[in-house]
């Protein structure tokens, strides 16, 4: 009889572990992402999957919690004050727009298709790379200078729908970091973006991380921290090189 309680505790622990495993696996399915919040939708999905409704509810809660944590890490969430005075945490992104001359846009499209990317992913990835670059670069040109020639955009200010435009969404943290970088180097965001786009199209920048979603970007403080670490490392490398050359 002494083994009875131990045996019950063992089976209880196994049931708990199996339930946790099942909830975790369900978060990876489209069922949990698409079910409604109402009881009939949950009950119907549970019958089709052969699980208890409360298991689906817990899986949905776990999925929402993970999404919330990811948004907090990336800076996608912000505080909004409601009319009744209550503060709530809401998700948000910031859109940036870059207008290009037709010749540059043609090269952009060719490169984008060559890499198998869309406009938003490519531009977002370049912004991410720019924010991690520790160099305080010089941005020599106010205009688009591509392949040694100034490329102009005649008529752009006379139309609200410039056809050769690319857009992307950044996390709010990344956008804040971009604003900080712009102020630090005393250059406009447009000039900084123009320079890195030309670096890619003219072959000066080849390797960069692809960022398919704004949620994968960092918070502003993390960009600043990483930038500082990279800059310190670059200075250390220069110091070591100078010592070796002496």
C-alpha positions as CSV (number, residue, x, y, z in Angstrom):
1,X,0.0,0.0,0.0
2,X,3.0,2.3,0.6
3,X,3.6,2.5,-3.2
4,X,0.0,3.8,-3.9
5,X,0.5,7.5,-3.2
6,X,3.9,7.5,-5.0
7,X,2.3,5.8,-8.0
8,X,-0.5,8.4,-8.1
9,X,2.1,11.2,-7.8
10,X,4.1,9.7,-10.7
11,X,1.0,9.4,-13.0
12,X,-0.1,12.9,-12.0
13,X,3.2,14.3,-13.0
14,X,3.2,12.4,-16.3
15,X,-0.3,13.7,-17.1
16,X,0.8,17.2,-16.4
17,X,4.0,16.9,-18.5
18,X,1.9,15.4,-21.4
19,X,-0.6,18.2,-21.2
20,X,2.1,20.8,-21.3
21,X,3.7,19.1,-24.3
22,X,0.3,18.9,-26.1
23,X,-0.4,22.6,-25.4
24,X,3.0,23.5,-26.8
25,X,2.5,21.4,-29.9
26,X,-0.9,23.0,-30.5
27,X,0.6,26.5,-30.6
28,X,2.5,25.4,-33.7
29,X,-0.7,24.5,-35.6
30,X,-3.0,26.8,-37.7
31,X,-5.9,25.7,-35.6
32,X,-4.9,27.7,-32.6
33,X,-4.0,30.8,-34.7
34,X,-7.4,30.8,-36.5
35,X,-10.0,29.7,-33.9
36,X,-12.4,32.4,-32.6
37,X,-12.6,33.5,-29.0
38,X,-16.2,32.3,-28.5
39,X,-17.1,29.0,-26.9
40,X,-18.8,27.4,-30.0
41,X,-15.7,27.9,-32.1
42,X,-13.4,26.5,-29.5
43,X,-15.7,23.5,-28.8
44,X,-16.0,22.7,-32.5
45,X,-12.2,22.9,-33.1
46,X,-11.7,20.7,-30.0
47,X,-14.0,18.0,-31.3
48,X,-12.2,18.0,-34.7
49,X,-8.8,17.7,-33.0
50,X,-10.0,15.2,-30.4
51,X,-8.8,17.3,-27.4
52,X,-10.5,19.0,-24.5
53,X,-11.6,22.7,-25.1
54,X,-9.5,23.9,-22.1
55,X,-6.4,22.6,-23.8
56,X,-7.1,24.7,-26.8
57,X,-7.8,27.7,-24.6
58,X,-4.4,27.3,-22.8
59,X,-2.6,26.9,-26.2
60,X,-4.1,30.2,-27.4
61,X,-3.1,31.9,-24.2
62,X,0.5,30.5,-24.6
63,X,0.6,31.7,-28.2
64,X,-0.6,35.2,-27.2
65,X,2.0,35.4,-24.4
66,X,4.8,34.5,-26.7
67,X,3.7,37.1,-29.3
68,X,3.6,39.7,-26.5
69,X,7.1,38.8,-25.3
70,X,8.4,39.0,-28.8
71,X,6.8,42.4,-29.3
72,X,8.2,43.7,-26.0
73,X,11.7,42.5,-27.0
74,X,11.6,44.2,-30.4
75,X,10.0,47.4,-29.2
76,X,6.8,46.9,-31.1
77,X,4.7,47.6,-28.1
78,X,3.9,51.0,-26.6
79,X,1.7,52.6,-24.0
80,X,-1.5,54.2,-25.0
81,X,-3.8,56.2,-22.7
82,X,-7.5,55.5,-23.2
83,X,-10.2,58.2,-23.0
84,X,-11.1,56.8,-19.5
85,X,-7.6,57.5,-18.3
86,X,-6.5,53.8,-18.3
87,X,-3.1,53.0,-19.8
88,X,-2.9,50.0,-22.1
89,X,-0.1,48.3,-23.9
90,X,-0.7,48.1,-27.7
91,X,1.3,46.8,-30.6
92,X,2.6,49.3,-33.2
93,X,4.9,49.7,-36.1
94,X,6.3,52.6,-38.1
95,X,6.2,52.8,-41.8
96,X,9.1,54.4,-43.7
97,X,8.9,55.4,-47.4
98,X,11.8,55.9,-49.9
99,X,11.3,57.4,-53.3
100,X,13.7,56.5,-56.1
101,X,14.6,57.7,-59.6
102,X,13.4,55.3,-62.2
103,X,16.9,54.1,-63.1
104,X,17.7,53.3,-59.5
105,X,14.3,51.6,-59.0
106,X,14.9,49.4,-62.0
107,X,18.2,48.2,-60.5
108,X,16.5,47.8,-57.1
109,X,13.8,45.5,-58.7
110,X,16.4,43.4,-60.5
111,X,18.5,43.0,-57.3
112,X,15.3,42.2,-55.2
113,X,14.2,39.5,-57.6
114,X,17.7,38.1,-57.8
115,X,17.7,37.7,-54.0
116,X,14.1,36.4,-54.0
117,X,12.9,39.2,-51.6
118,X,10.1,41.7,-51.7
119,X,10.5,45.5,-51.3
120,X,9.6,45.6,-47.6
121,X,11.9,42.8,-46.5
122,X,14.9,44.2,-48.5
123,X,14.5,47.7,-47.2
124,X,13.9,46.6,-43.6
125,X,17.0,44.4,-43.8
126,X,19.1,47.3,-45.0
127,X,17.8,49.5,-42.1
128,X,18.7,46.8,-39.6
129,X,22.2,46.5,-41.1
130,X,22.6,50.3,-41.0
131,X,21.6,50.4,-37.3
132,X,24.2,47.8,-36.4
133,X,27.0,49.4,-38.4
134,X,29.3,51.1,-35.8
135,X,30.9,53.4,-38.4
136,X,29.8,57.1,-38.4
137,X,29.9,57.3,-42.2
138,X,30.1,60.3,-44.4
139,X,27.1,60.7,-46.7
140,X,28.6,62.7,-49.6
141,X,25.6,63.2,-51.9
142,X,22.4,65.0,-51.4
143,X,21.0,63.6,-54.6
144,X,20.9,60.0,-56.0
145,X,24.3,59.4,-57.6
146,X,24.1,56.0,-59.3
147,X,26.8,54.6,-61.6
148,X,28.6,58.0,-61.6
149,X,25.6,60.0,-62.7
150,X,23.1,62.2,-60.8
151,X,19.7,60.5,-61.2
152,X,16.9,63.0,-60.8
153,X,13.2,62.6,-60.1
154,X,11.5,65.2,-62.4
155,X,7.9,65.9,-61.5
156,X,8.0,64.1,-58.2
157,X,6.8,67.0,-56.2
158,X,3.9,67.5,-58.5
159,X,2.4,64.1,-57.8
160,X,1.3,62.5,-54.6
161,X,1.7,59.0,-56.1
162,X,5.3,58.6,-57.2
163,X,5.4,55.2,-58.9
164,X,9.0,54.3,-58.0
165,X,8.6,54.1,-54.3
166,X,9.4,51.4,-51.7
167,X,7.9,51.0,-48.3
168,X,8.5,48.9,-45.2
169,X,7.4,48.7,-41.6
170,X,9.9,48.9,-38.7
171,X,9.5,48.2,-35.1
172,X,9.0,51.4,-33.1
173,X,12.3,50.6,-31.4
174,X,14.1,50.4,-34.7
175,X,12.6,53.6,-35.9
176,X,13.6,55.4,-32.7
177,X,17.2,54.0,-33.2
178,X,17.1,55.3,-36.8
179,X,16.1,58.8,-35.6
180,X,18.9,58.7,-33.0
181,X,21.5,57.7,-35.6
182,X,20.2,60.5,-37.9
183,X,20.6,63.1,-35.2
184,X,24.0,61.7,-34.1
185,X,25.6,62.0,-37.6
186,X,23.5,65.1,-38.4
187,X,22.2,63.7,-41.6
188,X,18.6,63.1,-42.8
189,X,17.1,59.6,-42.7
190,X,16.5,59.8,-46.5
191,X,20.2,60.5,-47.2
192,X,21.3,57.6,-44.9
193,X,18.8,55.2,-46.6
194,X,19.8,56.4,-50.0
195,X,23.5,55.7,-49.3
196,X,23.0,52.1,-48.1
197,X,20.6,51.3,-51.0
198,X,23.3,52.5,-53.4
199,X,25.9,50.5,-51.5
200,X,23.9,47.4,-52.3
201,X,23.1,48.2,-55.9
202,X,26.7,49.1,-56.7
203,X,28.2,46.1,-54.9
204,X,29.8,47.7,-51.9
205,X,27.5,45.8,-49.5
206,X,27.1,42.1,-50.2
207,X,26.4,40.4,-46.9
208,X,23.6,41.4,-44.6
209,X,21.0,39.7,-42.4
210,X,17.5,39.3,-44.0
211,X,14.7,40.5,-41.6
212,X,11.4,39.2,-43.0
213,X,9.2,40.7,-40.2
214,X,9.4,43.9,-38.0
215,X,9.0,41.8,-34.9
216,X,12.5,40.4,-35.5
217,X,14.0,43.8,-35.1
218,X,15.5,45.1,-31.8
219,X,14.5,47.7,-29.3
220,X,16.3,51.1,-29.6
221,X,18.4,50.6,-26.5
222,X,19.6,47.2,-27.8
223,X,20.7,48.7,-31.1
224,X,22.6,51.4,-29.2
225,X,24.2,48.7,-27.0
226,X,25.2,46.5,-29.9
227,X,26.5,49.5,-31.9
228,X,28.6,50.5,-28.9
229,X,30.0,47.0,-28.6
230,X,30.8,46.8,-32.3
231,X,32.5,50.2,-32.2
232,X,34.6,49.3,-29.2
233,X,35.6,46.1,-31.0
234,X,36.6,48.0,-34.1
235,X,38.7,50.4,-32.0
236,X,40.4,47.5,-30.3
237,X,41.2,45.9,-33.6
238,X,42.8,49.1,-34.9
239,X,44.8,49.4,-31.7
240,X,46.1,45.8,-32.0
241,X,47.0,46.4,-35.7
242,X,48.9,49.5,-34.8
243,X,50.8,47.7,-32.0
244,X,51.8,44.9,-34.4
245,X,53.0,47.3,-37.0
246,X,55.3,49.1,-34.5
